[in-house]
C-alpha cells in the first residue's frame, strides 16, 4: 500500500545531507513550510545551496536557516527586503554566495529542471550585470540571455490538503513556488494542514500530482 505520510517533520528531513541543494517554497509570508524549516535547522546539514524567493525577514523562516549557518549559497530573487539583516550581514562578511535570479527566471529555471530541459532563453536581465558570464543571443532582433535549469535534491513546500499518495491542493497565494519546486526535486517533502482519504480529492483541483511528491507531513495544529 502506498502511504507517503510521515509521523513528523524531523523524520521527513532526517536524511538531508551536507552540500544538498534544497528549495524552500514561499512568497512573502505565504506558503512557507515553517515546520519543515524548524526540523531542517535541528537536523543541521551544512554547506547547503538554498533556492528560494527571498532571504527572509527578521530571524524566522528562511532567515533562521541562514542564521544557523547552514547555507553556502543562496539562489533567490529578493535577497534584500525590510528586515533582511541576517542575509546582509552574512553577504557583507563574505560568508555566503549569492546567485541573484529575477523572479520569473527563477520560476522558469525550476520548470526547465523539472521538465528535463537544457535551460531557457529570456529577455529578462539582458544587457545588465545579471547577464555577465552567461551566453547571450539575438533572436528575431531581440537580445536574450541563457539561464541554466535548476534541479533540487530536496524541495520543502507547504500545501493545504493531501492524500496518502501525495496528491496536493494548495490554498490561494500559498501555492507560489511549491508546484515548480516539486517538479524539479529528487525528493519533495510537503507540509499539509490535512490528510484526507484516497479518492476524496477532486482530480480537477489537484495541482501537484503524487508523482512529484515523496513525503507528506501533517502540520501540528494549535
Residue pairs with C-beta under 8 A, 6 or more apart in sequence:
2 164
2 165
3 164
4 164
4 165
4 166
4 210
4 213
4 214
4 215
4 216
5 162
5 164
5 195
5 216
5 217
5 218
6 12
6 215
6 216
6 217
8 39
8 217
9 35
9 36
9 38
9 39
9 191
9 217
10 39
10 42
10 43
12 36
12 39
12 189
12 215
12 217
13 36
13 39
13 40
13 43
13 154
13 156
13 189
14 43
16 22
16 40
16 43
16 45
16 153
16 154
17 45
18 45
18 46
18 47
18 48
19 45
19 46
19 47
19 48
19 49
19 72
20 45
20 48
20 49
20 153
20 154
21 48
21 49
21 51
21 151
21 152
21 153
21 154
22 40
22 48
22 49
22 50
22 51
22 152
22 153
22 154
22 155
22 156
23 50
23 51
23 52
23 110
23 150
23 152
23 154
23 155
23 156
23 157
23 177
23 181
23 184
23 185
24 32
24 33
24 36
24 37
24 50
24 51
24 52
24 62
24 65
24 155
24 156
24 157
24 181
25 31
25 32
25 33
25 52
25 155
25 156
25 157
25 158
25 176
25 177
25 178
25 181
26 32
26 33
26 52
26 53
26 54
26 61
26 62
26 158
26 176
26 177
27 53
27 173
27 176
27 177
28 54
29 61
30 172
30 173
30 174
30 176
31 157
31 158
31 170
31 173
31 174
31 175
31 176
31 177
31 178
32 61
32 62
32 158
33 156
33 157
33 158
33 189
33 190
33 191
34 60
34 61
34 191
35 191
35 217
35 219
35 220
36 156
36 158
36 189
36 191
36 217
37 61
37 62
37 64
37 65
37 156
38 64
40 65
40 70
40 156
41 64
41 65
41 68
41 70
44 68
44 70
45 70
46 69
46 70
46 72
47 70
47 72
48 65
48 70
48 71
48 72
48 73
49 71
49 72
49 73
49 74
49 75
50 62
50 65
50 66
50 70
50 71
50 73
50 74
50 75
50 76
51 75
51 76
51 106
51 110
51 150
51 152
51 181
52 62
52 74
52 75
52 76
52 177
53 76
53 77
53 78
53 103
53 106
53 176
53 177
54 62
54 76
54 77
54 78
54 79
54 81
54 84
55 62
55 63
55 66
55 74
55 76
55 78
55 79
55 80
55 81
55 84
55 86
55 87
56 62
56 63
56 64
56 65
56 66
56 84
56 86
56 87
57 63
57 81
57 82
57 83
57 84
58 83
59 67
59 86
63 83
63 84
63 86
63 87
65 71
66 74
66 86
66 87
66 90
66 96
67 86
69 95
71 96
72 96
72 97
73 96
73 97
73 98
73 99
74 87
74 96
74 97
74 98
74 99
75 99
75 101
75 106
75 150
76 98
76 99
76 100
76 101
76 106
77 100
77 101
77 102
77 103
77 106
78 103
79 87
79 91
79 98
79 100
80 87
80 88
87 96
90 96
91 98
100 130
101 109
101 130
101 147
102 124
102 125
102 130
104 122
104 124
105 120
105 122
105 124
105 125
105 147
106 150
106 177
107 177
107 180
108 120
108 122
108 147
109 119
109 120
109 147
109 148
109 149
109 150
110 149
110 150
110 152
110 177
110 180
110 181
110 183
110 184
111 117
111 180
111 183
111 184
112 118
112 119
112 120
112 147
112 149
112 150
113 149
113 150
113 151
113 152
113 183
113 184
114 151
114 180
114 182
114 183
114 184
114 212
115 183
117 149
118 149
119 146
119 147
119 148
119 149
120 146
120 147
120 149
121 137
121 139
121 144
121 145
121 146
121 147
122 144
122 145
122 147
123 142
123 143
123 144
123 145
124 130
124 145
125 131
125 145
126 136
126 143
126 144
126 145
127 143
130 145
131 145
134 145
134 146
134 147
135 145
135 146
136 143
136 144
136 145
136 146
137 143
137 144
137 146
138 144
149 184
150 184
151 184
151 185
151 186
152 181
152 184
152 185
152 186
153 185
153 186
153 187
154 185
154 186
154 187
154 188
154 189
155 178
155 181
155 182
155 184
155 185
155 187
155 188
155 189
156 189
156 191
157 177
157 178
157 181
157 182
157 188
157 189
157 190
157 191
158 174
158 178
158 190
158 191
158 192
159 168
159 169
159 170
159 171
159 174
159 178
159 190
159 191
159 192
159 208
160 168
160 169
160 170
160 171
160 174
160 192
160 193
160 194
161 168
161 169
161 192
161 193
161 194
161 195
161 196
161 201
162 168
162 169
162 190
162 192
162 194
162 195
162 196
162 213
162 216
163 195
163 196
163 197
163 198
163 199
163 200
163 201
163 210
164 195
164 198
164 216
165 198
165 210
166 188
166 190
166 210
166 212
166 213
166 214
166 215
166 216
167 201
167 206
167 208
167 209
167 210
167 213
168 178
168 182
168 190
168 192
168 206
168 207
168 208
168 213
169 201
169 205
169 206
169 207
170 178
170 179
170 207
170 208
171 193
175 207
178 190
178 207
178 208
179 207
179 208
179 212
181 188
182 188
182 190
182 208
182 212
182 213
183 208
183 212
185 212
187 214
187 215
188 212
188 213
188 214
188 215
189 214
189 215
189 216
189 217
190 208
190 213
190 215
190 216
190 217
191 217
191 219
192 216
192 217
192 218
192 219
193 218
193 219
193 221
194 218
195 216
195 218
